[in-house]
Amino acid sequence: MNDSLPGLLRNLVVLRWLAVGGQAVTIALVVHGLGIPLRAAPLWLGVGVLAAFNLWASWRVRRVARVGAPEAVAHAAVDILVLAWLIGWSGGAMNPFAPLFLLPIALLAVALPPPWVVLTAALCCLGYAASALFGAPLPHVHGAIGDPFNLHLAGMAVMFAISVAVVAFFLTRLAQALRSRERELARLREQFARNEGIVALATHAAAVAHELNTPLATLTLMLEDRLDQTPRETDRGELQTMAALVDACRDRVRELAAPAESAVTLDERPLAAALEDVVERWQLLRPAIELERDGDLADAAGARLAPGVGHLLTALLNNAADASEAAGERRVTLHLAGDGGALVGSVRDYGDGVSARAAPGALFRSTKPDGLGVGLALSHATVERLGGELSLQAAPGRGTRVSFRLPLPGTSA
């Protein structure tokens, strides 16, 4: 199957309707207007057959997503058969429109494999030969047009105009399709390269998670012993904070090492509670950052948090916090709201603004001196996987705002 063939058949349907109209006008003008003694009934029969076939072809191309080369050649064969019939009844080889047999070859050559193009060329040759051998000769004409040679020259001029229009139409559509295909290929190449890097990063992260689990467990035991040995409440505050931070690190390490099946399970808690837990965990890890929040999740009360959204939010908040701190600020603004069946949010920093290198899909490319260059890339991949949208803009005044919109599972919208 060839994905370009449905588009080819749609173009053929359009061109066929133009051919039906042009043939009808030509027959009416030549036979009934100029009075050239051609048999009108066979000519009108050919136009009627072509119009009826194109009605079926129009119905067909609207209902099929994939088309094989044999069907495309069969459509062209009908065109060639009708053309041979019309040429044969209107002068045969002397008909100035005989070069139209070249058009099916040109149209199918750009979309079909060589064997099918050769078959189409053979059919065109057979059609031309049949119309030349068995066609009725062009009758002698008197009057304004003159002899058959002058009639032939006039027809050739019309034929040239038709060829120019058809070639321009088809090549323009072909160029548009090629540009669209090139853009899609470029997008897929970028996505593939990013996904390859993310898979490598995930594999390494899972291995590191197993290695970190043991030292984190040891730290947890040491902190518990120190807490048991520290009776005064005033001396326990920093130890309790350290223990909470180690617990948070252990939770994240366990998530990294968890089986893949757990990463596709919806959070059963209400959306607001699940997001609040994500934000609280982030604030525990970044206590020096002032978080400003707004937004209302009432419209998404029945929704559930999709896997990966928590990591997305944490990555965006960390990036914003790093950008603010680098500019001497210690605040970040978070907006979360429900919008029908979607979660709409934004994270704003108060840093130096958008960098040209900070493309949402750029992997391992960071503007921070000690950055890994994975935050925005992972965020972009998460949003793409969830079928959402991610955009990055300069915030009013100073800083950058990263906005996202994600469809929410569990909503009726």
N, C-alpha and C positions, 0 to 999 in steps of 0.2 A: 504494500500500500504506500501511496505517496501523498503526503499531507498537502501538497500544492495543487493536486488534481481537482478537489472541490472548487477552489478558486478559479482554476482554468475553465471548468464547466460553467461556472457562473458567468465568466467573461464570454464564453461561447454563446450562452443564452442571449446576452445583450447584443452581441454582434449578429446573431441569427435574426433577432427582431429587426435590427437595422437592415439586414439583407432582405427580409420579407417586405419591409416598407419600400426599400429601393427598387426591388424587382417589380413590385406592384406599380409604382410610379413609372418605371421604365416601360413596362408593357402598355400601360394606359397611354403614355406619350407616343411611343413608337407605332403601336398597332392602331390605336383609336384616334390619336392626335395627328400624326403625320401620315397615316394611311398606308404604312408599309405592309405589303401583303404577306404577313406571317400568320400561321394558324394560332389563334388566341386561346382556344380551348385547352390544348396540351400545356401551354405556358401557365395559364391560370390554375390548372390542376397541380403543376409542380409547386407553385407558390402556396396553394392550399395545403398540400402535403407537408411542406416545410413548416408552415404555421401550426398545423396540428401537432407535429412532432415537437415543436418548441414549447407548446403548452404542456405536454407531458414532461419534457426536460426541465421546465421551470418548476413543476411540482416535485420532480425527482431531486433536484439539487437542494431544495429546501428541507428535505427529509433525510438526507444521508450526510454523515460526518466524514466518512472515508470512502474513497472511490479507487478502484483498480484501473490499471492501464488498459485492460481489454475494454472496459466500459467507455473510457475516453476515446479510444479508437473507434468504437462502434458509433458514438455520437458523430465523430468526424466522417465516418463512412456514409452516414445518412446525408450529411451535407454534400459530400462528393457525389453521391448518387443523384440527388436533386439537381445539383449544378450541372452534371453531365446531361441530364434530361433537358434542362432549360437551354443549355448551349447547343445541344443537338437539334432542338426545334427552332433555333434562331440563327442558323448560319454555320454551325459546326466550327471548324478551324478558322473560318473567316470572321467569326464573332469576336469583336474587340475585347469582350469580357472573358475570353478563354484563359488569360493569365491568372484568373482567380483560383485556378487549381493549385497555385503555389501557396496560397494563404493557409490551408490546413497544415501543410508541412511546416511552415514558419511558426504557426501557433503552437503546435504540439512538440516541436523540436526542443523548446526550452523547458519542458516539463516531463517528458517521457524518456525512458532508456533508449539507446540507439536501435535495438531490434524493433521496437514499436514504431519508431520514427521511419525506419526503412519500410515497414509494412504500410504506414500511412502514405509514404512516397509512391509505393507500388500501386496503391489504390488510386492515387491522383493520376498516375500515368495511365492506368487502365481507363479511368473516367475520361481523360483527354482523348485517348485513342478511340474509345467508343464514340464520343461525340464527333470526332473528326471523320471517322470511317462511315458512320451510319447517319450522320446529321444531315438535315435538309440544307441545301446551298442558300446563301444569302441572295434574296431576289434583287433584280435590277430596280433601281429607284430613279424616278424623274422628279424634277422640281427643285426646290430651294437647296436641298442638300446635295443633289447631283448624283453621280454614279456610286456604285458600291464602295469604291476606294475612298471617296470623300466621306461616306457614311462610316467606314472603318476608322478613318482618322478622327472623326468626331467622337466615336465610341471610345477610342484609345485615350482621348483627352479626359473623358468622364472616368474611364478606368483608372487613370493616373490619380485623379482627385480622390477616388474611392480608396485606392491603395494607400495614399498618404494619410487619409483619415483613419483607416483601420490600423496601420502600423503605429501612428502616433498614439492612438487610444490604447492599443495593447502594450506597447513599450512603456508608456507612462504608468499603466497599472502594474506592469512587471517591475519597473524601477521602485515603485512604492512598496511592493511586496518584498523586494530584496532589501530595501532599507529597513523595513520593519523586522525582517528576519535577522539582519545584522545586529540591530539593537537588542533583540531577544537573545541572540548568541552571546553578545558582550555581557548582558546581565547574567546569563547562566554561567559564563566563564568566571565572572567575579564571584558569584554565589558559590560555585564549586571550589574555587581557591580558598574562600573564607571558610567553607565547611570543612575542607581538608585540614586547615589549621586548627579549627575548633575541635575536630576529632582527635588530632594529635595532642592538643592541650588537655582534652578530657581524659585521654589515656594516661598521660603523665600525672594529671591531678589525682586520678584513682590510685596510682602507685604511691604517690607522695602521701595520700591520705592514710594508707595502711602503715606507712613508716612513721607518721606523726601520732598515730593513735597511742602507741606505747608511751612516749615521753609525756603526752598530755595526761594520760592516766596516772603516771608517776607524779606529775605536778599536782593533780587533784588530791592524791593521797597526802602529799607533803603539806598542802594548804589546809586540809582537814586536821592534820596533826597539829599544825601551828595554831589553828583556831581553838582546838581543844586545850592547848597549853596557854592560851591568852585569855585570862578571866575578865579583864577590864573591857567594858564596852567601847571605851574611847580608843583603845588600841586595836579593836577588831574591824573597824570600818574599812581600812585599806585592804586588809586580808579578805574581807567578804567581797569587796569589789573585784579583787584579783581572782577569787574563786568563781565569781559570776562570769568574768571574762574567759577564764579557762573552760568553764562549762559551755559557754557559747561557742568557743573554738572547737570543742569536742563534738558539739551538735553539728557544726558545719562539716567537720571531717567525716562524721558518720553519714551525712547526706551525700558527700562525694563518693564514699565507698559503698553506698547502698546499691542494690540491684536496679537495673533499668526499669523494671516493672513498677517500682515505687514512684518513679518520676512521672507517671501518667495518671496518678490517682488524684482526684479532686479533693481539696480540703473540705471536710464536712462542716466546718464551722461557718457561721454567717460571714459574708464578705467583709463587713466592717471590723469584726473581731479578728479575722485572719490578717487583714492589712494592719490593724493596730499592733498585733504581735510582731509583724515584720518591722514596723517603725520602732517599736520599743527595743527590739534586739539591736537595730542599727544604732540607736541612741546610746545603748549600753557600750557599744564598741567605739563610738565617737562622742564621748561626753563633753568635749570642749566646743562642739559645734552647736550653735543656737538654731533650732529648727522652727521655722514659721509655717503654720499649716492653715489651709482653708479648703473649702469644698464641702459638698453634702452627698452622702452615699444612700440617701433614703430611696432614691429611684431604683437602686439595685439591691433592695433588701433580700430578695429571693435568690440572688446569684451566689455562686461559689467561686473560690479563688482557683484559677487554673494553675497547673504545674508550671513553674518557671517564672511566674509573675513576681514572686517574692525575691528571687535572685535578680530579676530585672530592676526592681525598685531599689534594692540594696546597691547594685552597681551604679545606678544613676545618682543616688544620694552620695556614694563615695566619690564619684567623679566630681560632683558639684562641691563637696566639702574640700577636696584637694585643690580645686581651682580657686575657691574663696580664700583658703589659707595661703595659697601662693601669692595672692594679692593683698594680704594683710587683713582680710576679713574672716569672721568666724560665724557666718550665718548662711543658711540655705532655706529656700522657700519651696514647700511641697504643696501641690494642689491635687486633690483626688475627688472625683465626683462621678456619680452614675448618670448615664445619658441613655435612657431606654435600655437596650440590651448590650450596652458597652460601658467599659470603664475608661473614663477620660482623665488624664493626669498630666502634670508637668512638674519638672524639677528645675529650679533656677539657682544659679550660683551668682556670686558677686565678684567674679574674677576679671580678667583682662579682655574677655570677649571671645568670639568665635575665631578659631584658627583654621586656616586653609587645609591644614594637615588633619584636622579632626573630623574626617568624613565618617558618617555613622557606620559604614561597613568596612572600614580600614582595620585590618588585623595586625597586631604587633607593631603598631605605629602610634607612638605616644608623644604628646607635647610636654609631658612632665619629665624632669630629669631622671627620676627613679621609677617612672611608670612602666608597666608591662605592655601597654597598648592593646588590652583585650576588653576593657570595660564597655566602650561603645560598640565594638564589634559583636560581643556576646549579646548586648542589649538588642542590637539590630537583628541578630539571628533569632533571638527569642520572639521578638515582635513579628517577624516574618513567619515563623513556624506557627504562631497562634492566629495568623490571618489578620493582623492589625497594621497600624501605621505608626511610623516614628519620624519626627522631624526635628531639626535643630535650627534655632534662630537667635539672633542677637536680642537680648532683653533691653527694654527701655532704660536709658541711663547708662548702666554698666552691667556686664555679665552676659551669661548665655542661658537660654531656656530650651530644655529638651522636652518636647511634648509627645505624648503617645495616646493612641486610642486602641483598645483591645476589646474584641467581642467576649461577652461573659457567658460561660456555660451556666445552665440552670435558670435562665430567664425566659420568659414567654415572648419577648419582643423579637 
